[in-house]
């Protein structure tokens, strides 16, 4: 398991690659701190994305001890970053496949691990997207097991055990604030499905399998969706659905109705009134404790925030906002943790946090 030490000062890469370098540098306006990476050469810094210990990081989450877990979609690798900054690769790159259940994580194969969440018991849950399932890693023993899906594509199983149900491209997974329900963006089934982690039962809560823009105020479970890529819920029970091709953020309210709350459906870039805002193929979301929704806006290279209280969309980073030196390339993962927003700058192989 290769290990890297994430440091404040730049250290040149050595032959064994045991130390990679330059990490945790505070931006000039003190708004951004690098967790992995630094300012790029094009940003008047020294960071070369090709020298990163990460290769296309997609999703991150934290356990109760503050350890960060990172998954990479293309390589299938899984990393752990300890609170002291040590990065350990706990699952190396292997040929894509679906194997290893019941055994050590180090021998398991994935096919497109899209993102991850940490459950209440500190186990790591990974959406194994093209295996159409969710896999659970016991982080003490580092063993792996499938807990949602069969590994085969399809649509079945609502009302029954999630491990016997079928899905089609499980993209984003998220947990509700109490971490007893897992939300799944079942992309090609055009649905959002919930798994009760206490009973193991799966249900569809949004989407009827048809492609289209839902009518505001209609029943979410019988409404069409354009392409549900990501999902997150807030402390009030609102369930947010991000549609990449739909360039919109929608919400399923506690009464089961769906409403578009941000995005006019056109690809573009515009802040302001949320329903007039424009996005560029947004890919991932998370909520903070105040109910704000953070959006990784892929093609715009920006991190956006939807404030449900004001009905406004603002850009926090990218496009000259936040730290104006920073240019994001295909940002994907966003995660709110202990009052801080973490951002995965996928194309630049780095992770940063905004305070």
VEXTOR-431546 format. One line per 2 residues: number of its first residue (from 1); for each residue x negated, y, z of N, C-alpha, C, O. Coordinates in steps of 0.001 Angstrom, whole numbers, plus 500000, padded with zeros to 6 digits. Atoms other than C-alpha are relative to their C-alpha. Last residue first. Example, Ala and Ser with C-alpha at 12.3 -4.5 7.8 and 13.67 -1.06 7.14 Angstrom:
BEGIN
2	500820/498810/499940/486330/498940/507140/500770/501090/500730/500261/502198/500899 ~ 499110/498810/500000/487700/495500/507800/499100/501200/500000/498064/501181/500665
END
This chain:
BEGIN
355	499498/499622/498681/513663/528186/504779/500869/501237/499904/501386/501709/500917 ~ 499602/498598/499936/513091/526477/501460/500558/500281/501383/501419/499551/501876
353	498868/499701/499140/511215/523202/501207/500203/501507/500071/499259/502295/500021 ~ 500145/498785/499210/509005/521773/498518/501211/500191/500888/502230/499519/500735
351	498873/499817/499103/508408/518503/496728/499730/501237/500837/498617/501439/501323 ~ 500235/499373/498713/506108/517967/493762/501307/500138/500782/502398/500049/500219
349	500474/500992/499021/505745/515875/490638/499700/500610/501366/498674/500309/501977 ~ 501317/499565/499537/506088/518870/488289/499459/499121/501119/498452/499451/501744
347	500909/499888/501127/508942/517371/486279/498602/500433/500378/497654/500204/499627 ~ 500337/501288/500619/510731/516207/489405/498947/500121/498917/497975/499366/498916
345	500330/499425/501302/510693/519388/491457/499459/498868/499132/498248/498698/498986 ~ 500889/500863/500768/512376/517706/494432/499838/500598/498603/500772/500594/497801
343	499794/500012/501446/513813/520381/496715/498972/499089/499344/497774/499197/499607 ~ 501124/500614/500704/514205/520274/500494/500358/499838/498529/501481/499464/498191
341	499672/500597/501285/516619/522691/502178/498725/499483/499347/497774/500237/499145 ~ 500908/499699/501102/515923/523322/505858/500471/499280/498743/500916/498134/498800
339	500009/498566/500289/518183/523555/508886/499129/500427/498843/498894/501619/498646 ~ 500379/499197/498842/517391/520087/510178/499793/501476/499649/498763/502074/499960
337	500466/500747/498828/517618/518346/506820/499510/500978/501053/498574/501745/500825 ~ 499968/499114/498834/519482/519442/503698/499616/499165/501215/500209/498120/501483
335	499609/500625/498741/518429/517412/500646/499938/501029/501120/498925/501709/501289 ~ 499893/498963/498977/518076/518313/496974/500510/499314/501259/501374/498439/501196
333	499496/500198/498647/516819/515831/494401/500074/501287/500803/499170/502120/500743 ~ 498953/501008/499823/516582/516707/490725/500495/499934/501433/501576/500442/501732
331	499779/500316/498583/514597/519672/489520/501132/498994/500143/502153/499087/499462 ~ 499043/501083/499762/513881/519336/485787/500143/499662/501494/499936/498515/501890
329	499843/500787/501224/510843/521621/485718/500865/498787/500332/500428/497870/501027 ~ 499595/501385/499793/510843/524389/488311/500183/499298/498659/500620/499904/497681
327	499174/500460/501113/508869/527593/487809/500300/498519/500220/499384/497703/500318 ~ 499704/501416/500191/507515/529219/490964/500926/499766/498814/501966/500411/498680
325	501104/500680/500675/505872/532619/490918/500385/498596/499564/499808/498054/498622 ~ 499978/499786/501451/509152/534422/491647/498868/499321/499247/498938/499197/498025
323	501382/499664/500308/509399/532836/495128/499899/500150/498480/499975/499150/497765 ~ 500786/500625/498943/513112/532965/495779/498566/500443/499880/498281/501635/499995
321	499430/499857/498670/514535/533993/492419/499161/499247/501031/498359/498379/500686 ~ 500468/498774/499368/512628/534526/489170/500544/500232/501390/500237/501259/501996
319	499481/498857/500762/514633/531945/487205/499619/501334/500642/500345/502321/500520 ~ 500047/500138/501449/513815/529418/489907/500604/501208/499335/501337/501973/499962
317	501359/500228/500464/514845/529304/493544/500027/499705/498516/500916/499016/498015 ~ 500937/499892/498884/517895/530472/495491/498552/499877/499557/497665/500504/500137
315	501212/500769/500244/520311/531195/492644/499019/500250/501135/498718/501398/501464 ~ 501241/499223/500036/523754/532362/493720/498830/499054/499722/498902/497859/500007
313	501159/500827/500316/527281/531055/493152/498784/500901/499911/498812/501921/499222 ~ 501093/499492/500826/530137/532879/494858/498941/498927/499776/498710/498066/500626
311	499712/500360/501382/533537/531801/496186/498947/500495/499032/499252/500805/497880 ~ 499976/498806/500851/532923/533757/499379/500389/499686/498561/500741/500586/497798
309	499342/498910/499276/533803/531024/501889/500130/501245/499128/501153/501928/499166 ~ 498545/500121/500084/533072/528134/499538/500746/501118/500716/501922/501356/500442
307	499489/499652/498680/529462/529299/499052/501519/499945/499946/502130/500816/499326 ~ 498585/499629/500032/527968/527531/496032/500452/500220/501431/500329/499333/502275
305	499177/500242/498812/524174/527563/496005/501420/500475/499742/501646/501591/499275 ~ 498860/499102/499848/521856/527165/493012/500770/499657/501281/500704/498531/501775
303	499223/500517/498881/518399/525655/492660/501076/501035/500296/500777/502189/500604 ~ 499583/499130/498898/516971/526432/489252/500713/499212/501084/501299/498159/500831
301	501158/499960/499118/515142/524955/486290/500273/500850/501221/499470/501710/501583 ~ 500298/498605/499648/518020/525932/484027/498778/500109/500901/498294/501211/501157
299	500544/499311/501171/517962/522495/482407/499733/501478/500249/498965/502100/499515 ~ 501093/500606/500751/518304/520669/485721/499431/500891/498903/498294/501351/499010
297	499538/499647/501344/520467/522767/488016/498886/499691/499013/498009/500519/498770 ~ 501209/500055/500812/519848/521085/491377/500426/500161/498548/500989/499242/497952
295	499925/500662/501294/522930/522249/493273/498638/500057/499311/498064/501133/499142 ~ 501217/499687/500738/523277/523202/496918/499937/499107/498762/500210/497909/498827
293	500407/501089/500885/526760/523224/498452/498796/500461/499181/498833/501514/498544 ~ 500520/499572/501288/527549/525419/501467/499534/498785/499201/499110/497779/499770
291	499106/500311/501102/529680/523830/504190/499560/500521/498655/500283/500347/497674 ~ 499019/498919/500116/528023/525417/507225/500966/499778/498841/501893/500566/498653
289	499056/500100/498895/526226/522180/508117/501059/501091/499978/502089/500968/500639 ~ 500587/499682/498700/524563/522026/504706/501086/499966/501069/502245/499680/500769
287	499300/498986/499215/525849/520159/501671/499210/500299/501265/498534/499425/501807 ~ 499912/500334/498582/523944/518263/498992/500730/501137/500693/500858/502230/500141
285	499468/499058/499016/523968/518166/495211/499786/499484/501415/499541/498300/501645 ~ 499913/500526/498637/522324/516559/492172/500483/501086/500949/500295/502275/500693
283	500217/501429/499781/522148/516730/488390/500228/499509/501426/500538/498333/501615 ~ 500404/500204/498607/523238/520031/486869/500008/498525/500361/500790/497751/499809
281	500101/501433/499720/523376/520055/483045/499526/499728/501432/498482/499105/501621 ~ 500669/500683/501101/522731/523767/482621/499751/498543/500333/498655/498178/500759
279	501076/500895/499618/525203/525663/484793/499403/499350/498753/500003/499355/497678 ~ 500385/500991/501001/527524/528611/484283/498773/499238/500474/497883/499788/501122
277	501420/500365/500022/529413/530707/486803/499741/498950/498924/500643/498219/498513 ~ 500568/499440/501225/532854/532087/485944/498517/499659/499871/497878/500001/498876
275	499247/500563/501127/534677/529911/488482/499566/500579/498661/499977/500085/497611 ~ 500284/501422/500224/531983/530648/491052/500712/499432/498785/500132/498629/498053
273	498725/500683/499772/532150/534428/490733/499866/498539/499590/499543/498231/498443 ~ 498854/499126/499701/528505/535426/490612/501234/499190/500343/501156/498150/500997
271	499617/499962/498594/525636/533628/488898/501243/500871/500173/501744/501469/499220 ~ 499382/498773/499494/525306/532828/485199/500369/499803/501465/501012/498821/501834
269	500533/499599/498698/523230/530349/483244/500642/501321/500405/500406/502362/499793 ~ 500593/498667/500002/524580/528379/480331/499414/500298/501363/499179/499396/502167
267	501411/500056/499650/526412/525190/479406/499403/501395/499870/499525/502036/498826 ~ 500928/499724/501092/530129/525834/479427/498571/499901/500499/498269/500258/501637
265	500044/501119/500932/532564/524158/481819/499038/500196/498851/498785/499259/498095 ~ 498929/499810/500979/533467/527382/483629/500006/498903/498939/500771/498964/497976
263	500328/500347/501375/531464/526370/486676/501176/500172/499069/502286/499729/499367 ~ 501121/499248/500575/532412/526303/490335/499697/499478/498603/499747/498277/498340
261	500339/498855/499151/535482/525301/492363/498832/500809/499461/498638/501951/499878 ~ 501280/499477/500468/537319/522849/490100/499696/501254/500799/500520/502166/500865
259	500034/498612/500478/540091/521300/492185/498600/500297/499473/497612/499861/500063 ~ 501282/499577/500558/541080/517730/493079/500118/501406/499432/501149/501780/498873
257	499910/499287/501276/543906/516689/495386/498621/500485/499565/497741/500731/500390 ~ 500159/500881/501148/543603/513985/498036/500110/500670/498654/500103/499989/497629
255	498667/500467/500410/545039/516020/500926/499950/499126/498752/500988/498710/498239 ~ 499538/501045/499084/541540/516206/502459/501400/499507/499674/501798/498436/500132
253	499641/499510/498669/540301/518110/499434/500584/498863/500839/500846/497770/500336 ~ 498817/500754/499597/538520/516552/496480/500299/500414/501435/499518/500140/502346
251	499842/500439/498624/536145/519188/495188/501284/499197/500141/502324/499552/499586 ~ 498607/500190/499621/534755/519964/491745/500059/499531/501450/499062/499059/501998
249	499910/500576/498665/531449/521416/490593/501473/499920/500364/502197/500912/500274 ~ 499039/499508/499018/531077/522038/486884/499848/499262/501318/499367/498131/501381
247	500569/498748/499489/528778/521716/483915/500923/500640/501022/501247/501825/500940 ~ 498900/499059/499788/531114/519032/482508/499528/501343/500495/500301/502301/500525
245	499506/499596/501305/528134/517150/481103/501145/500985/500097/501360/501780/499183 ~ 501106/499478/500797/526505/517114/484526/500478/500494/498640/500249/501651/498285
243	499922/500583/501334/529603/516762/486657/498951/500645/499101/499002/501841/498816 ~ 500737/499219/500989/529113/517342/490379/500038/499270/498667/499739/498078/498590
241	500395/500820/501143/531754/515983/492766/499325/500909/498973/499914/501893/498527 ~ 500406/499264/501199/532290/517494/496207/499477/499036/498936/498755/498084/499232
239	500899/500845/500791/534263/515678/498902/499687/500709/498693/500576/500917/497867 ~ 499954/499721/501434/535836/517943/501529/498949/499154/499288/497818/499030/499758
237	499384/501083/500745/536114/516264/504921/500191/500271/498531/500802/499465/497829 ~ 498549/499826/499972/535521/519345/507035/500729/498901/499241/501959/498873/499211
235	499505/500375/498678/531920/518359/507839/501507/500143/500128/502092/499649/501092 ~ 500318/499074/498922/530960/518393/504158/500670/499561/501298/501357/498540/501337
233	498854/499558/499207/530819/515651/501548/499546/500931/501110/498409/500857/501576 ~ 500395/499656/498625/528431/514920/498700/501238/500461/500746/502181/500967/500138
231	498899/499850/499063/528658/513466/495176/499429/500330/501375/498336/499883/501723 ~ 500424/499884/498609/526496/513326/492081/501197/500310/500879/502215/500822/500412
229	501401/500351/499787/526681/512354/488423/499617/499971/501469/498778/499171/501883 ~ 500384/499761/498603/530438/512265/487789/498592/499506/500306/498365/498303/500437
227	501105/500931/499719/530821/512447/484001/499474/500268/501407/498588/501104/501586 ~ 500859/499891/501175/533917/514177/482579/498801/499056/500114/498612/498196/499253
225	501232/499290/499700/536496/513048/485125/499152/500020/498739/499283/499147/497882 ~ 501214/500320/500767/540113/511991/484675/498802/500775/500545/498957/501732/501303
223	500451/498962/500928/542741/512233/487420/498776/499551/499225/498004/498727/499716 ~ 499346/500267/501285/544654/509427/489161/499618/501031/498941/500292/501154/497919
221	500179/501403/500380/542454/509194/492254/500648/499652/498671/500333/498618/498082 ~ 501353/500289/500454/542140/512977/492499/499858/498578/499464/499183/498354/498459
219	500531/501061/499136/545863/513680/492663/498650/499537/499462/498546/499139/498302 ~ 499488/501348/500277/546433/516914/490748/499362/498990/500954/498343/499276/501583
217	498873/500339/499151/545866/520356/492257/500568/498622/499767/501472/498197/500487 ~ 500055/499536/498619/543637/521610/489470/501276/499645/500750/502384/499873/500264
215	499120/498851/499795/543976/519483/486344/499952/500385/501473/500127/499536/502347 ~ 498828/500170/499145/541005/517172/485813/500798/501291/500145/500236/502385/500090
213	500059/498999/498929/538739/517685/482789/501249/499853/500863/502361/499916/500339 ~ 499295/498746/500207/538495/514542/480693/499839/500919/501188/499306/500529/502227
211	500878/498849/500113/537205/510982/480365/500812/501259/499721/501625/501290/498797 ~ 499864/499276/501260/539457/508229/481660/499106/501236/500007/498859/501837/501053
209	500688/500742/501054/538448/505784/484391/500097/500642/498635/499479/500171/497680 ~ 499132/501098/500449/541047/507063/486852/499369/499177/498879/500016/498312/498288
207	500223/500488/501353/538749/509324/488865/500873/498814/499659/501046/497899/500465 ~ 499916/498965/501036/538472/510116/492563/499682/499371/498648/498723/498612/498511
205	499399/498784/499439/538892/508134/495772/500152/501104/498968/500854/502087/499205 ~ 500183/498871/500902/538280/504591/494543/500720/501209/500581/501894/501128/500943
203	498796/499401/500571/538020/502115/497400/499605/501109/499036/498557/501736/499194 ~ 500183/498960/501006/535353/499731/498730/501352/500484/499478/502274/499689/499295
201	498952/499929/501024/535553/497721/501965/499757/501182/499073/499373/502262/499520 ~ 500542/500466/501271/532389/496911/503946/500977/500070/498850/500709/499520/497782
199	499217/501141/500478/534292/497192/507231/499445/499399/498715/499736/498249/498384 ~ 499620/500849/498866/531904/499430/509176/500724/498741/499527/500492/497649/500047
197	501157/500773/499570/530104/500918/506169/500286/499139/501226/499479/498280/501579 ~ 499965/499894/498547/533367/501981/504574/498894/499104/500548/498953/497883/500409
195	500191/501264/499294/532405/502194/500911/500004/500292/501492/499178/501063/501980 ~ 500478/499988/498619/533795/505061/498890/499829/498584/500507/500606/497688/500176
193	499484/501074/499148/534162/505289/495117/499358/500106/501389/498199/500498/501520 ~ 500708/499919/498734/533865/508249/492768/500629/498965/500916/501847/498934/501095
191	499316/500010/498713/534990/507336/489277/499021/500326/501138/497812/500123/501023 ~ 499377/498680/499856/534126/507704/485627/500825/500088/501282/501973/500531/501292
189	498594/500261/499681/533446/503958/485327/500781/501293/500220/501992/501274/500439 ~ 499341/500452/501222/530247/504905/483521/501431/499533/500239/502198/499376/499289
187	500031/499130/501170/529108/507060/486427/500810/499486/498817/501730/500164/498359 ~ 499947/501168/500889/530126/505266/489601/500145/500541/498579/501246/500609/498032
185	499637/499497/501323/529079/508188/491816/499857/498842/499016/498755/498502/498585 ~ 500754/500450/501170/529071/506466/495191/500537/500656/498743/501744/500651/498498
183	499378/499581/501253/530123/507852/498582/499106/499559/498848/497883/499669/498934 ~ 500907/499702/501105/529033/505953/501683/500809/500345/498763/501715/499610/498370
181	499436/500195/501334/531179/506125/504811/498944/500389/498968/498316/501442/499072 ~ 499304/501281/499984/529965/505657/508391/500729/499719/498693/501350/498668/498535
179	500787/501095/500578/527270/508323/508291/500669/498631/500164/499995/497619/500358 ~ 500081/500976/498916/529122/510785/510538/499304/498717/499570/499111/497813/500383
177	500773/499498/498861/528335/513599/508089/499878/499020/501161/498876/499044/501875 ~ 499253/498935/499342/529510/511531/505084/499240/500433/501254/498318/499733/501672
175	499287/500379/498796/526802/509578/503309/500817/501178/500509/500416/502332/500352 ~ 500081/499027/498915/525624/509987/499739/500779/499465/501188/501650/498608/501035
173	499276/500437/498818/524955/507825/496694/499784/501042/501083/498746/501703/501116 ~ 500250/499419/498688/524064/509206/493284/500783/499248/501068/501926/498849/500843
171	501012/498942/500070/523898/507106/490135/499675/500535/501390/498753/500047/502044 ~ 499893/499300/498712/525638/503742/490366/498898/501053/500038/497729/500729/500244
169	500932/498893/499805/525661/502826/486664/500324/500743/501303/500983/501783/501280 ~ 500658/499787/501282/528691/500571/486145/499195/501290/500060/499731/502382/499872
167	500176/498582/500288/530146/499017/489276/499294/500123/498654/498843/499127/498088 ~ 500906/499655/501092/531363/495580/490329/500089/501488/499699/501127/502126/499877
165	499441/499091/501008/532804/494500/493673/498981/500247/498890/497787/500002/499064 ~ 499405/500821/501051/531686/491435/495656/500564/500843/498861/500997/500303/497843
163	501047/500865/500547/529234/493324/497890/500531/499066/498916/499748/498470/498175 ~ 500830/499265/500955/531836/496061/498349/498934/499111/499369/498560/499330/498217
161	501380/499852/499548/534274/493646/499996/499134/500642/498922/499138/500210/497769 ~ 500696/501176/499499/537871/494210/498977/498574/500318/500396/498204/501483/500543
159	499210/500601/498940/540347/497016/498429/499354/498780/500608/499869/498213/501572 ~ 499400/499032/499083/538788/497932/495111/500913/499299/501002/501717/498439/500642
157	500274/500160/498584/536869/494945/493755/500621/500982/500945/500482/500824/502158 ~ 499115/500891/499257/536493/495500/490048/499721/500145/501481/498712/500720/501889
155	499193/499249/499045/534887/497656/487415/500996/499044/500639/501968/498610/500019 ~ 498571/500255/500097/532026/496173/485453/500765/500940/500904/500184/501846/501501
153	499158/498839/500265/528253/495894/485337/501460/499585/499874/501778/498459/499490 ~ 499380/500046/501319/526514/492974/487015/500883/501218/499802/501546/501666/500738
151	501076/499955/500981/524073/493297/489915/500511/499948/498576/499741/500106/497628 ~ 500470/501361/500270/526751/492121/492317/498771/499966/499103/498175/498911/498890
149	500137/500433/501382/527663/495411/493904/499408/498611/499877/498842/498058/500821 ~ 498885/499526/500828/527083/496956/497328/499738/499557/498570/498666/499816/498023
147	498819/499887/499149/524938/495444/500115/501233/500498/499248/502352/500397/499751 ~ 498928/499269/500674/521958/494100/498153/501225/500027/500916/501645/498992/501435
145	498786/500759/500266/519133/493055/500503/500980/500876/499232/501031/502082/499473 ~ 498999/499373/500864/515553/494138/501161/501182/499067/499772/501035/497845/499745
143	499314/500994/500811/512923/493491/503809/501171/500660/499286/501646/501720/499694 ~ 500220/499765/501421/510506/496115/505119/500524/498844/499148/499866/498395/498209
141	500557/501226/500574/510641/494632/508649/499621/500147/498537/498925/499295/497985 ~ 500902/500615/499016/511110/497931/510454/499303/498779/499402/498088/498622/499517
139	501306/499338/500007/512448/499828/507433/499053/499503/501098/497868/499833/501086 ~ 500219/499909/498551/515277/497385/506796/498582/500537/500190/497606/499835/499929
137	501327/500367/499514/515828/498183/503129/499977/500182/501515/500235/501272/502026 ~ 500320/499552/498642/519365/498158/501748/498632/499475/500413/498346/498282/500301
135	500841/500943/499272/520225/497921/498080/499531/500623/501318/499250/501819/501403 ~ 500702/499282/498943/523085/499592/496262/499243/498971/500822/499788/497935/501203
133	499829/500417/498609/524282/498151/492963/499295/500955/500954/498587/501870/500535 ~ 498594/499798/499631/524770/498583/489236/500283/499622/501454/501313/499026/501768
131	499586/501289/499456/521368/497099/488355/501404/500092/500595/501934/499111/501116 ~ 499743/500851/501161/520955/500121/486127/500137/498535/500383/500361/497673/499533
129	498980/499558/500953/521409/502468/489076/500315/498999/498903/501481/498674/498680 ~ 500767/500680/501043/519656/500815/491980/500853/500083/498733/501588/499155/498394
127	499131/500290/501146/521152/503322/494417/499122/499464/498876/498337/500197/498275 ~ 500458/499516/501302/518877/502982/497435/501022/499632/498934/501452/498483/498839
125	499095/500468/501042/519860/502670/501095/499607/500638/498680/499427/501853/498604 ~ 500055/499187/501211/517108/502984/503710/500893/499368/498937/500725/498200/498586
123	500294/500760/501214/517815/501564/507156/500091/500937/498803/500817/501931/498827 ~ 501311/499693/500584/517595/504076/509988/499605/499081/498851/498464/499134/498391
121	500937/500905/499329/520570/502579/511868/498579/500132/499468/497723/499293/499745 ~ 500043/499686/498572/522727/505584/510955/499024/499118/500749/498489/499525/501780
119	498794/500309/499239/521897/505108/507269/499794/500293/501485/498691/500628/501918 ~ 500348/500762/498807/519110/506842/505356/501251/499828/500842/501906/500805/501204
117	499507/499398/498757/520023/507903/501849/499561/499102/501145/499344/497904/500969 ~ 499980/500784/498776/518391/507244/498491/500633/500794/501128/500663/502024/501109
115	500222/499216/498794/518358/508313/494866/500178/499127/501225/500462/497934/501108 ~ 499642/498618/500321/518165/506984/491342/499867/500943/501188/499274/502015/501073
113	499555/499475/498707/516384/503661/491660/500186/501511/499919/499219/502260/499783 ~ 499501/498635/499942/516253/502759/487950/500512/500426/501357/501676/500810/501465
111	499780/499519/501358/515915/499012/487563/500666/501366/500073/501878/501499/499904 ~ 498888/499082/500197/514415/497620/490720/500161/500297/498514/499299/499978/497694
109	499980/499228/501241/512167/494673/491526/501278/500818/499928/502350/500374/500339 ~ 498712/499771/500667/511379/493292/494965/499823/500806/498724/498873/501575/498576
107	499865/500921/501125/507983/491902/496006/501264/500237/499192/501473/499580/498172 ~ 501176/499931/500866/506881/494760/498283/500115/499104/498779/499444/499342/497775
105	499845/498913/500964/510394/494980/499709/498860/500005/498995/499078/500277/497814 ~ 500695/498742/499748/509885/491627/501395/500215/501018/498882/500252/500671/497701
103	501443/500074/499812/512499/488913/500996/499387/501366/500233/500105/502333/500491 ~ 500298/500929/498923/516248/488439/501303/498520/499890/500311/498130/499220/501267
101	499094/499960/498852/516872/490050/497946/499678/498899/501007/499447/497741/500658 ~ 500637/499733/498717/513731/490092/495796/500905/499985/501198/500416/500034/502327
99	500436/501168/499239/515088/490361/492288/499483/500447/501350/499273/501634/501596 ~ 499119/500055/498842/516708/492630/489766/499675/498730/500761/500177/497647/500460
97	499309/501264/499801/514340/493701/487029/500932/500096/501190/501138/501178/501742 ~ 498620/499866/499548/512083/496433/485778/500658/498631/500107/500348/497707/499356
95	499057/500042/501120/508397/495522/485537/501428/500097/500528/501733/499562/501594 ~ 499948/501352/500556/506614/496555/488721/500858/500042/498746/501546/501037/498516
93	499366/500151/501306/505545/499858/490277/499895/498555/499529/498846/497920/499638 ~ 500781/499619/501169/504618/499613/493957/500804/499830/498713/501861/499199/498709
91	499611/500899/501092/506979/499558/496916/499326/500492/498737/499617/501583/498248 ~ 499512/501238/499378/505845/500957/500264/500585/499025/498969/500881/497874/499287
89	499149/500625/500999/503627/503690/498802/500434/498644/500532/499615/497735/500664 ~ 500254/501412/500230/502317/505479/501869/500969/499490/498943/502177/499698/499058
87	499129/500613/500999/502048/509257/502191/499568/498560/499760/498408/498290/499450 ~ 500574/501149/500709/500486/510609/505380/501033/499370/499084/502119/498992/499524
85	500359/499731/501383/501738/514097/506228/499411/498837/499241/499030/498996/498081 ~ 501354/499449/500021/501727/513866/510023/499497/500217/498580/498346/500605/498376
83	499956/498612/499522/505513/513520/509963/498614/500625/500038/498487/501850/500028 ~ 499871/499863/498560/505136/510395/507842/499967/501471/500406/499615/502339/499607
81	500891/498937/499545/505758/510341/504103/500256/500201/501485/501348/500607/501885 ~ 499681/499507/498663/507173/507044/502819/498992/501079/500347/497788/500880/500185
79	501053/499468/499138/507178/506099/499162/500569/500392/501356/501767/500629/501512 ~ 499423/499406/498797/509306/503920/496877/498845/500421/500900/497904/499658/501116
77	500762/500002/498748/508273/503090/493309/500798/500651/501133/501675/501485/500908 ~ 499397/500904/499027/510729/502224/490555/499271/499970/501331/499577/499146/502192
75	501002/500961/499530/508414/503820/487990/500608/498953/500932/500086/497845/501051 ~ 500633/500712/501111/511239/505506/486083/499017/498936/500468/499022/497817/499955
73	499099/500679/500922/513564/506549/488897/499269/499115/498999/499585/497932/498873 ~ 500327/499558/501348/511094/507384/491660/500801/499176/498998/500718/497948/498993
71	499873/501008/501052/512274/507103/495251/499717/500640/498644/500006/501815/498417 ~ 499939/499472/501363/511032/509157/498202/500163/498840/499030/499437/497851/499118
69	500092/501057/500994/511454/508491/501932/500254/500605/498624/501105/501481/498471 ~ 499344/499781/501285/510680/511204/504467/499786/498774/499121/498683/498232/499043
67	500702/500526/501174/509867/510287/508056/500825/500261/498748/502041/500069/498742 ~ 500519/498954/500860/511445/512632/510590/499184/499499/498829/498606/500299/498093
65	501332/499607/499535/511857/510050/513330/499363/501066/499129/498220/501461/499358 ~ 499857/499303/498719/515623/509759/512783/498666/500439/500588/498636/501267/501498
63	499473/500834/498929/515085/508921/509113/500002/500785/501306/499648/501964/501324 ~ 500794/500075/498790/514786/511383/506264/500632/499045/501003/501854/498917/501077
61	499231/499856/498769/515986/511476/502655/499071/499741/501175/497921/499338/500998 ~ 500683/500025/498705/514594/511876/499163/501031/499982/501122/502163/500435/500953
59	499181/499826/498798/515634/511275/495548/499185/499920/501266/498160/499240/501310 ~ 498594/499682/500247/514078/511705/492113/500775/500298/501274/501406/501350/501380
57	499156/500240/498829/510275/511695/492118/501433/500454/499736/501658/501476/499088 ~ 498577/499880/500270/508809/511607/488597/500871/499693/501206/501782/498872/501102
55	499783/500000/501449/505363/510307/489356/501509/500012/499741/502167/498971/499757 ~ 498643/500292/500458/504173/511098/492883/500062/500027/498477/499317/500757/497822
53	499734/501399/499647/500576/510865/494152/501399/499565/499579/501714/498375/499606 ~ 499138/500250/498853/500068/514083/492184/500073/498512/500340/499976/497670/499446
51	500822/500481/498896/497076/514548/489882/500821/499636/501233/500261/499222/502248 ~ 500487/501338/500317/499227/514775/486745/499148/499406/501118/498925/498196/501153
49	498976/500996/499692/501116/517712/488251/499526/498582/499747/499999/497650/500397 ~ 499790/500707/501255/497973/519827/488263/500960/498855/500301/500644/497963/501089
47	499341/501307/500050/498020/522302/491114/500152/499492/498578/500613/500198/497681 ~ 500971/501021/500393/495409/525061/491203/500633/498632/499771/499943/497671/499429
45	500484/500883/498956/497486/528234/491453/499022/498985/499448/498392/499217/498416 ~ 501207/499410/499398/498187/531226/489253/499495/499184/501176/498857/499716/502084
43	499442/499107/498974/501706/529923/488471/498887/500707/500764/499107/501234/501855 ~ 499210/498982/500705/500473/528368/485194/500674/500985/500950/501184/502019/500518
41	500965/499114/500655/497823/526545/487251/500728/501126/499281/500275/502271/499297 ~ 500598/500484/501232/500689/525186/489305/498950/500972/499483/498916/502139/499874
39	499743/499189/501186/501300/526359/492856/499278/499392/498798/498112/499009/498887 ~ 500486/498645/499762/501053/523479/495317/500436/500829/498794/501172/500340/497937
37	500259/499108/501119/502035/519839/495571/499520/501365/500438/499173/501572/501600 ~ 500925/500685/500901/503718/517622/498127/499808/500928/498814/500773/501278/498135
35	500186/501235/499248/505349/519347/501085/499055/499081/499234/498133/498499/499807 ~ 500183/501233/500748/505055/522830/499618/499779/498830/500950/498978/498920/501880
33	501183/500725/499556/506500/525696/501609/499923/498693/499230/500925/497996/499071 ~ 500231/501327/500560/508884/528279/500212/498715/499416/500569/497689/500090/500658
31	498725/500674/500229/510457/531356/501777/499798/498561/499585/500679/497728/499799 ~ 499716/500918/498908/507306/532795/503389/501327/499272/499824/501859/498738/500798
29	498882/499414/499270/507331/535661/500830/500464/499113/501151/501506/499375/501752 ~ 500286/498637/499569/503838/534789/499631/501136/500608/500805/500885/501374/501736
27	499865/498994/501045/504508/531083/499513/499849/501395/500577/499942/501602/501787 ~ 498846/499124/499818/503200/528761/502207/500005/501083/498931/498974/501692/498643
25	500463/498635/500164/500914/525938/501137/501197/500928/500050/502174/500721/499330 ~ 499509/499145/498926/501623/522427/502302/499360/501365/499928/498495/501688/500744
23	498602/499986/499756/499581/520252/499945/500305/500800/501255/499474/500947/502151 ~ 499454/498722/499742/496429/520292/498139/501431/500030/500326/502268/500133/499429
21	500324/498610/499939/494993/516989/497892/501068/500941/500351/502064/500583/500981 ~ 499777/499339/501269/494829/513478/496778/499880/501488/500129/499176/502086/499316
19	499565/498644/499678/493237/511460/499521/500189/500729/498681/499305/500731/497825 ~ 499419/500074/498664/492957/507690/499266/500438/501368/500490/501301/501474/501362
17	498687/499360/499962/492528/507999/495498/500654/499902/501380/501879/499950/501488 ~ 499072/500971/499439/489570/505556/495718/501423/500518/500034/502340/499750/500328
15	499845/501179/500853/487568/507674/493305/501018/499014/500542/501752/498399/499769 ~ 501185/500839/499994/488122/510950/495073/500310/498680/499325/501467/498380/499030
13	499673/501428/500027/490656/513631/494242/498714/499188/499953/497811/499469/499166 ~ 500111/500617/501324/489413/517087/495225/500289/498520/500100/499961/497878/501097
11	501114/500932/499954/490726/518374/498540/499938/499317/498642/500943/498777/498179 ~ 500198/500829/501183/492928/521457/498584/498761/499139/500184/497698/499630/500565
9	501035/499512/500884/493688/522667/502058/499839/499060/498825/500073/497857/498935 ~ 499836/498573/500224/496898/522219/503993/499012/500524/498967/499333/501431/498199
7	500803/499052/499249/496862/518458/503658/500312/501439/499662/500925/501742/498638 ~ 499514/498727/500490/499066/515517/502669/499373/501092/500853/499587/501124/502065
5	499826/499057/498913/497027/512412/503330/500381/501345/499428/499638/501934/498642 ~ 500531/498697/500334/497536/509650/500824/500223/500898/501203/501210/500748/501923
3	499643/498931/499064/498046/505942/501377/499321/501284/499570/498200/501270/499062 ~ 500834/498811/500043/498147/503124/498855/500489/501063/500960/501692/501259/501131
1	499162/498817/500000/500000/500000/500000/499116/501248/500000/498548/501579/501041
END
